[in-house]
Amino acid sequence: MSQKKHDPNSKLIADNRRARYDYFIEDDLECGVVLFGSEVKSLREGGANIAESYASVEDGELWLINGYIAPYLQAKTWGHDERRKRKLLVSKKELAKLWAATAKQGMTLVPLRMYFNDRGRVKLKIGIAKGKKNHDKRETSAKRDWDRQKRRLLKENG
């Protein structure tokens, strides 16, 4: 068995933990993000939030909308707008698949996590998702609570 070494470049920047609670994730896809230098430096310091953001196909391109990247203090003159629209990089085939999912099937593109890959590039994992209704959310919550209680009981008895 080969042991996978932990790469110092690969690092989780932001995780959208609420996405799996609010949506049924049907499929996911990794894409690149077009960023300014000040944004990359800010991400290296860990200043990002993708919880209220979403992805959208507009004019044949994929965009991350409302993603927050904290301002980089050393880049005063050439800084960046924290919530600007950022272009996402995917192949034409993947873009067509995403467009079909959102336009025809009524799916939503939800950012799941933002991270540096093993080469030090910023990547965004997008989930193709369907929104949950309130009763589905309660069901998910009840199942999670029951699983937690089951583990606790097994731990006590075993």
C-alpha positions as CSV (number, residue, x, y, z in Angstrom):
1,M,0.0,0.0,0.0
2,S,1.3,3.4,-0.9
3,Q,1.0,6.0,1.8
4,K,-0.4,9.3,0.5
5,K,1.8,12.2,1.8
6,H,0.0,15.4,2.9
7,D,1.0,18.1,0.5
8,P,1.7,21.5,2.2
9,N,0.2,23.3,-0.8
10,S,-3.2,21.6,-0.6
11,K,-5.3,23.3,2.0
12,L,-9.0,23.9,2.7
13,I,-9.9,27.6,2.4
14,A,-13.7,27.6,2.9
15,D,-16.3,25.0,3.4
16,N,-20.0,25.4,2.9
17,R,-21.3,23.1,5.6
18,R,-24.9,24.3,5.3
19,A,-25.1,23.2,1.6
20,R,-25.7,19.5,2.5
21,Y,-28.4,20.6,5.0
22,D,-30.3,22.9,2.5
23,Y,-29.8,20.9,-0.7
24,F,-29.8,17.3,-2.1
25,I,-26.4,17.2,-3.8
26,E,-26.9,15.1,-7.0
27,D,-23.4,15.5,-8.5
28,D,-20.3,17.6,-8.0
29,L,-17.6,19.2,-10.2
30,E,-14.2,20.8,-9.6
31,C,-13.5,24.1,-11.3
32,G,-10.8,26.7,-11.3
33,V,-11.3,30.3,-10.2
34,V,-10.0,33.4,-12.0
35,L,-8.5,35.6,-9.2
36,F,-6.4,38.7,-8.7
37,G,-3.1,38.5,-6.8
38,S,-4.5,40.3,-3.8
39,E,-7.3,37.7,-3.6
40,V,-4.9,34.8,-3.7
41,K,-2.8,36.3,-0.9
42,S,-5.9,36.9,1.1
43,L,-7.0,33.3,0.6
44,R,-3.6,32.1,1.8
45,E,-4.3,33.9,5.0
46,G,-7.7,32.1,5.1
47,G,-10.1,35.0,4.6
48,A,-13.0,33.6,2.6
49,N,-16.7,32.7,2.9
50,I,-18.8,30.8,0.3
51,A,-21.8,30.2,2.6
52,E,-24.2,32.7,0.9
53,S,-22.8,32.3,-2.6
54,Y,-24.0,30.4,-5.7
55,A,-22.8,29.7,-9.2
56,S,-24.6,30.7,-12.4
57,V,-24.2,30.2,-16.1
58,E,-24.5,33.6,-17.9
59,D,-23.6,34.4,-21.5
60,G,-21.9,31.0,-22.0
61,E,-19.6,31.4,-18.9
62,L,-19.8,30.1,-15.4
63,W,-19.6,32.7,-12.5
64,L,-19.3,32.6,-8.8
65,I,-21.7,35.2,-7.4
66,N,-21.6,36.7,-3.9
67,G,-18.5,34.8,-2.8
68,Y,-16.6,36.8,-0.1
69,I,-12.8,37.1,-0.1
70,A,-11.5,39.4,2.6
71,P,-9.5,42.4,1.6
72,Y,-5.7,42.0,1.6
73,L,-4.4,44.9,3.7
74,Q,-0.9,45.2,2.1
75,A,-2.6,45.7,-1.4
76,K,-4.1,49.1,-0.6
77,T,-4.0,50.7,-4.1
78,W,-4.6,47.6,-6.2
79,G,-6.9,45.7,-3.9
80,H,-10.1,43.9,-4.9
81,D,-13.8,44.2,-4.4
82,E,-14.7,41.6,-1.7
83,R,-17.9,40.4,-3.3
84,R,-17.2,40.8,-7.0
85,K,-18.4,38.2,-9.6
86,R,-15.6,35.7,-10.2
87,K,-15.3,33.7,-13.4
88,L,-15.1,29.9,-12.9
89,L,-13.1,27.7,-15.3
90,V,-14.7,24.5,-16.7
91,S,-14.6,22.7,-20.0
92,K,-17.3,23.4,-22.7
93,K,-18.7,20.0,-22.2
94,E,-19.1,20.5,-18.4
95,L,-20.5,24.0,-19.0
96,A,-23.2,22.6,-21.3
97,K,-24.0,19.9,-18.7
98,L,-24.3,22.6,-16.0
99,W,-26.5,24.9,-18.2
100,A,-28.8,22.0,-19.0
101,A,-29.1,21.1,-15.3
102,T,-30.0,24.6,-14.3
103,A,-32.1,25.7,-17.2
104,K,-34.0,22.5,-18.0
105,Q,-34.1,20.6,-14.8
106,G,-34.4,23.5,-12.3
107,M,-31.2,22.6,-10.4
108,T,-29.1,25.0,-8.4
109,L,-25.3,25.3,-8.5
110,V,-24.0,25.4,-4.9
111,P,-20.3,26.0,-4.0
112,L,-19.4,23.2,-1.5
113,R,-15.7,23.9,-0.7
114,M,-12.9,26.2,-1.8
115,Y,-9.3,24.9,-1.5
116,F,-5.8,25.0,-2.8
117,N,-5.0,21.8,-4.8
118,D,-1.7,20.0,-4.6
119,R,-0.2,22.4,-7.2
120,G,-1.2,25.5,-5.1
121,R,-4.1,26.5,-7.4
122,V,-7.4,27.7,-6.0
123,K,-10.2,25.3,-6.9
124,L,-13.9,25.4,-6.1
125,K,-16.0,22.2,-5.8
126,I,-19.5,22.9,-7.0
127,G,-22.5,20.7,-6.3
128,I,-25.4,20.3,-8.7
129,A,-28.2,20.4,-6.2
130,K,-32.0,20.4,-5.7
131,G,-33.4,22.4,-2.9
132,K,-34.9,20.7,0.2
133,K,-38.3,21.5,1.6
134,N,-38.7,22.2,5.3
135,H,-39.9,18.7,6.0
136,D,-36.8,17.2,4.3
137,K,-34.6,19.3,6.5
138,R,-36.4,18.1,9.6
139,E,-36.0,14.6,8.4
140,T,-32.3,15.0,7.8
141,S,-31.9,16.6,11.3
142,A,-33.9,13.8,12.9
143,K,-31.8,11.1,11.1
144,R,-28.5,12.8,12.2
145,D,-29.8,13.0,15.8
146,W,-30.8,9.3,15.8
147,D,-27.5,8.2,14.3
148,R,-25.7,10.2,17.1
149,Q,-27.9,8.6,19.8
150,K,-27.4,5.1,18.3
151,R,-23.6,5.6,18.4
152,R,-23.8,6.8,22.0
153,L,-25.9,3.7,23.0
154,L,-23.5,1.3,21.2
155,K,-20.5,2.9,23.0
156,E,-22.2,2.6,26.4
157,N,-23.2,-1.1,25.9
158,G,-20.2,-2.3,23.9
